[in-house]
């Protein structure tokens, strides 16, 4: 198995950058799509989030990140290279999640900062949470989201 050293950083950096972009797209473009404003009889505006439209928006973002990464960004990488690079990214995400779960005085301000780079995997965690109803299992499994890029790799080096 030959892995080019310069490819090791690709998946972790892509996942972090895509998560950061996904976060801001959700904040600035998602609002008009899934925020519902209703004016009550007393003239007070009530703001809520439509869960179906929110899920559609986040699922679309998740799939866009997956497809852009797999079909464009990592198209020159072999499955082995993507596997090693995605393993590094998954390990980083797993360490962050385990620290957030099991360090009792983990700083909230740091968690809020890390939310920018965890947005993409957080989407998967949200969907898994709806399926399993178990937060710990959902966030741990979502840490392995970078491994979803594996099927997009070339079968062998050329």
N, CA, C and O of each residue as an XYZ file, in Angstrom:
632
protein
N       0.853     -1.176      0.000
C       0.000      0.000      0.000
C       0.892      1.229      0.000
O       1.636      1.480      0.948
N       0.802      1.981     -1.071
C       1.598      3.194     -1.205
C       0.694      4.402     -0.959
O      -0.309      4.601     -1.645
N       1.076      5.196      0.031
C       0.305      6.397      0.359
C       1.231      7.596      0.235
O       2.285      7.656      0.868
N       0.824      8.536     -0.582
C       1.618      9.756     -0.731
C       1.442     10.616      0.522
O       0.320     10.859      0.965
N       2.549     11.069      1.080
C       2.528     11.854      2.321
C       1.722     13.141      2.148
O       1.031     13.561      3.077
N       1.798     13.772      0.978
C       1.105     15.046      0.771
C      -0.422     14.901      0.743
O      -1.133     15.906      0.772
N      -0.932     13.666      0.686
C      -2.389     13.475      0.675
C      -2.966     13.283      2.071
O      -4.186     13.286      2.235
N      -2.125     13.119      3.068
C      -2.619     12.830      4.419
C      -3.479     13.947      5.000
O      -4.383     13.672      5.789
N      -3.228     15.160      4.643
C      -3.951     16.303      5.203
C      -5.255     16.605      4.484
O      -6.076     17.365      4.997
N      -5.468     16.017      3.284
C      -6.589     16.442      2.440
C      -7.962     16.252      3.078
O      -8.751     17.196      3.108
N      -8.267     15.072      3.584
C      -9.606     14.825      4.139
C      -9.838     15.632      5.422
O     -10.903     16.234      5.555
N      -8.889     15.675      6.378
C      -9.150     16.486      7.578
C      -9.374     17.967      7.271
O     -10.263     18.597      7.843
N      -8.565     18.516      6.368
C      -8.718     19.939      6.032
C     -10.025     20.161      5.276
O     -10.739     21.128      5.540
N     -10.337     19.273      4.342
C     -11.591     19.411      3.602
C     -12.795     19.331      4.537
O     -13.719     20.138      4.427
N     -12.792     18.369      5.450
C     -13.922     18.223      6.381
C     -14.082     19.456      7.264
O     -15.199     19.920      7.492
N     -12.968     19.983      7.757
C     -13.039     21.178      8.602
C     -13.533     22.383      7.796
O     -14.388     23.134      8.265
N     -13.000     22.566      6.592
C     -13.421     23.699      5.756
C     -14.876     23.553      5.322
O     -15.632     24.525      5.339
N     -15.265     22.349      4.936
C     -16.654     22.124      4.519
C     -17.612     22.327      5.684
O     -18.710     22.852      5.498
N     -17.211     21.919      6.875
C     -18.040     22.139      8.062
C     -18.193     23.623      8.351
O     -19.283     24.085      8.691
N     -17.118     24.361      8.219
C     -17.149     25.809      8.468
C     -18.083     26.488      7.465
O     -18.899     27.330      7.841
N     -17.959     26.119      6.196
C     -18.821     26.693      5.161
C     -20.272     26.265      5.390
O     -21.187     27.078      5.266
N     -20.478     25.005      5.720
C     -21.821     24.493      5.991
C     -22.479     25.230      7.150
O     -23.674     25.522      7.113
N     -21.687     25.528      8.181
C     -22.202     26.264      9.332
C     -22.735     27.626      8.895
O     -23.852     28.007      9.242
N     -21.923     28.351      8.131
C     -22.339     29.695      7.717
C     -23.464     29.662      6.685
O     -24.312     30.555      6.675
N     -23.488     28.658      5.821
C     -24.618     28.536      4.897
C     -25.909     28.279      5.657
O     -26.963     28.804      5.296
N     -25.828     27.475      6.704
C     -27.014     27.209      7.523
C     -27.493     28.473      8.219
O     -28.692     28.749      8.267
N     -26.556     29.234      8.756
C     -26.923     30.448      9.492
C     -27.511     31.508      8.561
O     -28.551     32.093      8.865
N     -26.848     31.756      7.427
C     -27.257     32.880      6.592
C     -28.262     32.519      5.498
O     -29.140     33.324      5.188
N     -28.151     31.337      4.913
C     -29.083     30.963      3.850
C     -30.200     30.051      4.344
O     -31.290     30.039      3.772
N     -29.938     29.298      5.390
C     -30.930     28.364      5.901
C     -32.087     29.052      6.584
O     -33.221     28.578      6.515
N     -31.818     30.157      7.239
C     -32.861     30.884      7.957
C     -34.099     31.164      7.133
O     -35.202     30.797      7.538
N     -33.943     31.806      5.984
C     -35.132     32.067      5.166
C     -35.835     30.794      4.688
O     -37.030     30.820      4.393
N     -35.105     29.690      4.609
C     -35.688     28.438      4.125
C     -36.502     27.723      5.194
O     -37.591     27.228      4.903
N     -35.996     27.656      6.437
C     -36.703     26.846      7.433
C     -37.225     27.605      8.649
O     -37.820     26.989      9.534
N     -37.025     28.915      8.724
C     -37.597     29.703      9.824
C     -39.035     30.072      9.465
O     -39.310     30.523      8.353
N     -39.942     29.877     10.411
C     -41.362     30.191     10.213
C     -41.730     31.309     11.184
O     -41.560     31.189     12.398
N     -42.235     32.390     10.616
C     -42.673     33.524     11.442
C     -44.194     33.623     11.352
O     -44.764     33.686     10.263
N     -44.835     33.633     12.515
C     -46.281     33.795     12.552
C     -46.610     34.939     13.498
O     -45.995     35.092     14.553
N     -47.580     35.730     13.105
C     -48.012     36.848     13.932
C     -49.271     36.417     14.662
O     -50.273     36.041     14.055
N     -49.188     36.482     15.985
C     -50.323     36.089     16.806
C     -51.420     37.131     16.781
O     -51.258     38.202     16.196
N     -52.537     36.817     17.418
C     -53.673     37.736     17.481
C     -53.320     39.007     18.227
O     -53.908     40.061     17.984
N     -52.352     38.908     19.146
C     -51.946     40.081     19.914
C     -50.881     40.903     19.200
O     -50.411     41.901     19.746
N     -50.490     40.508     17.993
C     -49.520     41.268     17.213
C     -48.074     40.879     17.470
O     -47.165     41.471     16.888
N     -47.846     39.897     18.327
C     -46.491     39.455     18.640
C     -46.065     38.407     17.614
O     -46.803     37.464     17.328
N     -44.869     38.586     17.068
C     -44.345     37.640     16.090
C     -43.693     36.471     16.812
O     -42.836     36.652     17.677
N     -44.112     35.281     16.441
C     -43.513     34.075     16.995
C     -42.639     33.445     15.923
O     -43.058     33.295     14.775
N     -41.429     33.081     16.304
C     -40.466     32.504     15.378
C     -40.225     31.055     15.776
O     -39.991     30.752     16.946
N     -40.285     30.163     14.790
C     -40.025     28.750     15.040
C     -39.296     28.159     13.835
O     -39.186     28.793     12.785
N     -38.808     26.954     14.004
C     -38.096     26.247     12.937
C     -38.965     25.090     12.468
O     -39.440     24.289     13.273
N     -39.165     25.013     11.175
C     -39.894     23.888     10.592
C     -38.933     22.697     10.549
O     -37.936     22.747      9.829
N     -39.209     21.637     11.297
C     -38.251     20.526     11.368
C     -38.063     19.786     10.042
O     -36.972     19.283      9.774
N     -39.090     19.709      9.221
C     -38.969     19.006      7.940
C     -38.081     19.798      6.986
O     -37.172     19.240      6.372
N     -38.343     21.089      6.861
C     -37.520     21.910      5.977
C     -36.084     21.993      6.478
O     -35.148     22.013      5.679
N     -35.905     22.040      7.796
C     -34.558     22.060      8.371
C     -33.813     20.763      8.053
O     -32.636     20.798      7.694
N     -34.485     19.631      8.182
C     -33.863     18.338      7.888
C     -33.506     18.229      6.405
O     -32.446     17.708      6.060
N     -34.374     18.712      5.540
C     -34.101     18.683      4.099
C     -32.883     19.540      3.778
O     -32.009     19.123      3.018
N     -32.826     20.731      4.353
C     -31.717     21.647      4.106
C     -30.400     21.035      4.579
O     -29.410     21.049      3.847
N     -30.385     20.500      5.799
C     -29.149     19.928      6.356
C     -28.747     18.663      5.601
O     -27.556     18.440      5.383
N     -29.710     17.827      5.194
C     -29.386     16.623      4.429
C     -28.794     16.991      3.074
O     -27.845     16.357      2.611
N     -29.355     18.016      2.443
C     -28.817     18.466      1.156
C     -27.387     18.970      1.311
O     -26.525     18.655      0.490
N     -27.133     19.741      2.350
C     -25.763     20.220      2.596
C     -24.812     19.052      2.842
O     -23.695     19.036      2.324
N     -25.253     18.081      3.629
C     -24.416     16.919      3.926
C     -24.057     16.181      2.636
O     -22.897     15.832      2.421
N     -25.045     15.945      1.786
C     -24.810     15.238      0.530
C     -23.950     16.039     -0.435
O     -23.124     15.470     -1.148
N     -24.136     17.348     -0.464
C     -23.300     18.199     -1.321
C     -21.843     18.111     -0.891
O     -20.956     17.959     -1.730
N     -21.590     18.207      0.417
C     -20.218     18.098      0.925
C     -19.642     16.732      0.571
O     -18.491     16.643      0.143
N     -20.414     15.680      0.741
C     -19.949     14.328      0.440
C     -19.643     14.166     -1.054
O     -18.597     13.628     -1.416
N     -20.534     14.620     -1.904
C     -20.346     14.454     -3.344
C     -19.243     15.348     -3.903
O     -18.460     14.907     -4.744
N     -19.172     16.587     -3.452
C     -18.097     17.474     -3.919
C     -16.737     16.911     -3.499
O     -15.793     16.897     -4.289
N     -16.649     16.456     -2.273
C     -15.391     15.877     -1.809
C     -15.047     14.614     -2.563
O     -13.917     14.454     -3.023
N     -16.001     13.721     -2.695
C     -15.735     12.440     -3.325
C     -15.513     12.513     -4.821
O     -14.640     11.826     -5.352
N     -16.283     13.329     -5.505
C     -16.206     13.373     -6.969
C     -15.220     14.397     -7.506
O     -14.783     14.288     -8.652
N     -14.861     15.390     -6.699
C     -13.990     16.441     -7.213
C     -12.695     16.567     -6.421
O     -11.610     16.466     -6.993
N     -12.793     16.783     -5.129
C     -11.603     17.071     -4.321
C     -10.676     15.857     -4.205
O      -9.456     15.999     -4.288
N     -11.243     14.679     -4.018
C     -10.425     13.481     -3.789
C     -10.340     12.563     -5.008
O      -9.974     11.395     -4.870
N     -10.669     13.066     -6.190
C     -10.723     12.202     -7.373
C      -9.368     11.624     -7.756
O      -9.311     10.578     -8.402
N      -8.276     12.279     -7.373
C      -6.955     11.772     -7.739
C      -6.376     10.830     -6.682
O      -5.273     10.313     -6.854
N      -7.103     10.608     -5.608
C      -6.588      9.784     -4.514
C      -7.083      8.346     -4.638
O      -8.200      8.089     -5.087
N      -6.227      7.423     -4.230
C      -6.631      6.018     -4.214
C      -7.473      5.746     -2.963
O      -7.528      6.568     -2.047
N      -8.118      4.594     -2.941
C      -8.916      4.222     -1.765
C      -8.039      4.141     -0.521
O      -8.471      4.516      0.569
N      -6.814      3.656     -0.679
C      -5.903      3.555      0.463
C      -5.547      4.943      1.002
O      -5.527      5.156      2.214
N      -5.270      5.877      0.103
C      -4.927      7.238      0.527
C      -6.110      7.903      1.207
O      -5.953      8.543      2.247
N      -7.297      7.754      0.623
C      -8.492      8.317      1.259
C      -8.723      7.647      2.604
O      -9.087      8.313      3.573
N      -8.517      6.338      2.673
C      -8.718      5.616      3.929
C      -7.812      6.115      5.050
O      -8.265      6.324      6.176
N      -6.535      6.305      4.739
C      -5.602      6.788      5.760
C      -5.943      8.222      6.156
O      -5.975      8.554      7.341
N      -6.195      9.068      5.162
C      -6.516     10.467      5.433
C      -7.849     10.603      6.182
O      -7.964     11.393      7.119
N      -8.847      9.826      5.760
C     -10.150      9.849      6.440
C     -10.031      9.271      7.847
O     -10.730      9.710      8.761
N      -9.156      8.297      8.021
C      -8.909      7.750      9.361
C      -8.336      8.800     10.297
O      -8.694      8.854     11.474
N      -7.448      9.632      9.775
C      -6.894     10.735     10.579
C      -8.007     11.702     10.960
O      -8.114     12.109     12.117
N      -8.841     12.071      9.980
C      -9.951     12.993     10.251
C     -10.921     12.383     11.262
O     -11.355     13.060     12.193
N     -11.258     11.114     11.080
C     -12.181     10.444     12.004
C     -11.584     10.383     13.403
O     -12.294     10.564     14.392
N     -10.287     10.131     13.489
C      -9.621     10.105     14.795
C      -9.671     11.456     15.490
O      -9.896     11.535     16.698
N      -9.461     12.511     14.726
C      -9.539     13.867     15.300
C     -10.951     14.144     15.799
O     -11.142     14.619     16.919
N     -11.945     13.842     14.951
C     -13.333     14.059     15.365
C     -13.685     13.210     16.583
O     -14.376     13.681     17.486
N     -13.223     11.980     16.615
C     -13.515     11.093     17.738
C     -12.881     11.611     19.031
O     -13.516     11.581     20.085
N     -11.645     12.082     18.957
C     -11.000     12.658     20.145
C     -11.760     13.870     20.660
O     -11.946     14.025     21.867
N     -12.196     14.723     19.751
C     -12.956     15.917     20.158
C     -14.262     15.503     20.841
O     -14.612     16.028     21.898
N     -14.977     14.559     20.230
C     -16.266     14.116     20.778
C     -16.080     13.450     22.141
O     -16.835     13.724     23.073
N     -15.090     12.589     22.258
C     -14.853     11.921     23.542
C     -14.471     12.931     24.626
O     -14.885     12.798     25.778
N     -13.693     13.923     24.257
C     -13.347     14.967     25.227
C     -14.601     15.732     25.656
O     -14.787     16.009     26.841
N     -15.453     16.071     24.698
C     -16.678     16.799     25.026
C     -17.628     15.959     25.879
O     -18.326     16.488     26.743
N     -17.650     14.659     25.634
C     -18.550     13.789     26.387
C     -18.048     13.472     27.785
O     -18.831     13.467     28.735
N     -16.758     13.208     27.926
C     -16.272     12.610     29.164
C     -15.390     13.500     30.029
O     -15.040     13.105     31.141
N     -15.019     14.683     29.561
C     -14.317     15.630     30.430
C     -15.389     16.514     31.049
O     -16.042     17.302     30.366
N     -15.552     16.363     32.357
C     -16.691     17.017     33.025
C     -16.642     18.539     32.956
O     -17.689     19.181     32.877
N     -15.472     19.116     32.985
C     -15.398     20.584     32.943
C     -14.849     21.078     31.604
O     -14.079     22.037     31.549
N     -15.258     20.404     30.526
C     -14.839     20.826     29.188
C     -15.417     22.212     28.929
O     -16.624     22.408     29.068
N     -14.581     23.171     28.557
C     -15.053     24.557     28.414
C     -16.128     24.714     27.345
O     -15.967     24.257     26.213
N     -17.208     25.355     27.715
C     -18.306     25.591     26.774
C     -17.848     26.483     25.627
O     -18.260     26.285     24.484
N     -17.003     27.457     25.924
C     -16.521     28.349     24.866
C     -15.721     27.570     23.820
O     -15.799     27.878     22.631
N     -14.959     26.570     24.248
C     -14.216     25.743     23.297
C     -15.170     24.880     22.478
O     -14.964     24.697     21.278
N     -16.205     24.351     23.113
C     -17.205     23.569     22.379
C     -17.894     24.422     21.323
O     -18.174     23.948     20.222
N     -18.165     25.663     21.654
C     -18.808     26.562     20.690
C     -17.868     26.861     19.524
O     -18.320     26.986     18.385
N     -16.587     26.976     19.790
C     -15.615     27.200     18.724
C     -15.475     25.960     17.857
O     -15.386     26.064     16.633
N     -15.455     24.792     18.477
C     -15.332     23.542     17.737
C     -16.581     23.232     16.912
O     -16.522     22.430     15.980
N     -17.705     23.858     17.245
C     -18.943     23.636     16.497
C     -18.781     24.009     15.026
O     -19.443     23.432     14.164
N     -17.910     24.965     14.737
C     -17.684     25.357     13.346
C     -17.118     24.205     12.520
O     -17.514     24.013     11.371
N     -16.188     23.432     13.103
C     -15.574     22.352     12.334
C     -16.290     21.018     12.536
O     -15.928     20.022     11.910
N     -17.296     20.990     13.397
C     -18.071     19.771     13.624
C     -19.455     19.831     12.983
O     -20.266     18.930     13.196
N     -19.735     20.853     12.215
C     -21.073     21.020     11.664
C     -21.446     19.885     10.718
O     -22.564     19.373     10.778
N     -20.533     19.490      9.854
C     -20.822     18.432      8.879
C     -21.096     17.101      9.578
O     -22.060     16.415      9.238
N     -20.274     16.733     10.534
C     -20.505     15.486     11.259
C     -21.688     15.629     12.216
O     -22.353     14.645     12.540
N     -21.944     16.846     12.663
C     -23.083     17.096     13.537
C     -24.410     16.832     12.845
O     -25.384     16.431     13.482
N     -24.443     17.060     11.540
C     -25.646     16.758     10.775
C     -25.938     15.266     10.813
O     -27.078     14.851     11.023
N     -24.896     14.461     10.607
C     -25.064     13.007     10.680
C     -25.463     12.590     12.097
O     -26.302     11.707     12.272
N     -24.863     13.223     13.104
C     -25.216     12.909     14.498
C     -26.688     13.210     14.771
O     -27.357     12.465     15.487
N     -27.182     14.287     14.207
C     -28.582     14.656     14.390
C     -29.510     13.595     13.795
O     -30.496     13.209     14.423
N     -29.196     13.128     12.590
C     -30.015     12.086     11.963
C     -29.918     10.768     12.728
O     -30.920     10.077     12.908
N     -28.710     10.422     13.178
C     -28.540      9.192     13.961
C     -29.272      9.283     15.292
O     -29.804      8.287     15.782
N     -29.299     10.468     15.872
C     -30.002     10.668     17.143
C     -31.501     10.394     16.978
O     -32.135      9.827     17.868
N     -32.053     10.793     15.848
C     -33.470     10.524     15.593
C     -33.729      9.029     15.424
O     -34.804      8.535     15.764
N     -32.732      8.309     14.894
C     -32.888      6.866     14.698
C     -32.663      6.067     15.981
O     -33.426      5.150     16.285
N     -31.621      6.413     16.731
C     -31.222      5.597     17.885
C     -31.751      6.123     19.214
O     -31.886      5.362     20.172
N     -32.050      7.405     19.280
C     -32.460      8.058     20.527
C     -31.384      7.921     21.615
O     -31.695      7.886     22.806
N     -30.114      7.843     21.189
C     -28.994      7.723     22.110
C     -27.911      8.712     21.669
O     -27.280      8.522     20.629
N     -27.700      9.757     22.455
C     -26.761     10.815     22.098
C     -25.337     10.295     21.981
O     -24.649     10.598     21.006
N     -24.888      9.522     22.953
C     -23.501      9.062     22.964
C     -23.177      8.232     21.729
O     -22.176      8.486     21.060
N     -23.997      7.259     21.426
C     -23.765      6.416     20.246
C     -23.819      7.249     18.971
O     -23.008      7.052     18.066
N     -24.763      8.172     18.894
C     -24.933      8.986     17.692
C     -23.715      9.855     17.412
O     -23.239      9.897     16.277
N     -23.203     10.548     18.422
C     -22.065     11.436     18.168
C     -20.782     10.654     17.944
O     -19.919     11.092     17.184
N     -20.641      9.505     18.591
C     -19.444      8.693     18.359
C     -19.468      8.127     16.937
O     -18.454      8.175     16.241
N     -20.601      7.596     16.503
C     -20.700      7.062     15.137
C     -20.518      8.157     14.085
O     -19.924      7.912     13.034
N     -21.020      9.349     14.356
C     -20.893     10.436     13.385
C     -19.450     10.892     13.220
O     -19.116     11.526     12.219
N     -18.599     10.582     14.174
C     -17.185     10.929     14.058
C     -16.523     10.205     12.896
O     -15.489     10.641     12.389
N     -17.117      9.111     12.481
C     -16.558      8.321     11.385
C     -17.112      8.730     10.021
O     -16.905      8.014      9.040
N     -17.803      9.851      9.936
C     -18.364     10.344      8.677
C     -17.312     10.520      7.576
O     -17.622     10.260      6.414
N     -16.085     10.948      7.886
C     -15.097     11.068      6.805
C     -14.828      9.761      6.058
O     -14.376      9.784      4.913
N     -15.098      8.636      6.691
C     -14.888      7.353      6.017
C     -15.889      7.136      4.880
O     -15.711      6.226      4.071
N     -16.929      7.955      4.810
C     -17.895      7.857      3.713
C     -17.280      8.251      2.367
O     -17.880      8.016      1.318
N     -16.085      8.851      2.394
C     -15.402      9.209      1.157
C     -14.701      8.005      0.510
O     -14.291      8.078     -0.648
N     -14.562      6.908      1.247
C     -13.847      5.730      0.735
C     -14.357      5.197     -0.604
O     -13.536      4.894     -1.470
N     -15.653      5.069     -0.816
C     -16.110      4.520     -2.106
C     -15.731      5.370     -3.316
O     -15.785      4.886     -4.447
N     -15.350      6.623     -3.099
C     -15.026      7.512     -4.212
C     -13.576      7.383     -4.682
O     -13.206      7.956     -5.706
N     -12.765      6.646     -3.954
C     -11.350      6.519     -4.300
C     -11.126      5.627     -5.511
O     -11.948      4.776     -5.852
N      -9.983      5.853     -6.147
C      -9.590      4.991     -7.271
C      -9.202      3.630     -6.714
O      -8.693      3.533     -5.598
N      -9.437      2.600     -7.476
C      -9.144      1.240     -7.009
C      -7.665      0.989     -6.822
O      -7.270      0.302     -5.880
N      -6.833      1.536     -7.707
C      -5.384      1.336     -7.572
C      -4.653      2.574     -8.058
O      -5.213      3.425     -8.749
N      -3.386      2.647     -7.676
C      -2.551      3.772     -8.092
C      -2.224      3.656     -9.575
O      -2.049      2.559    -10.106
N      -2.145      4.820    -10.238
C      -1.740      4.828    -11.643
C      -0.524      5.657    -11.843
O      -0.038      5.778    -12.968
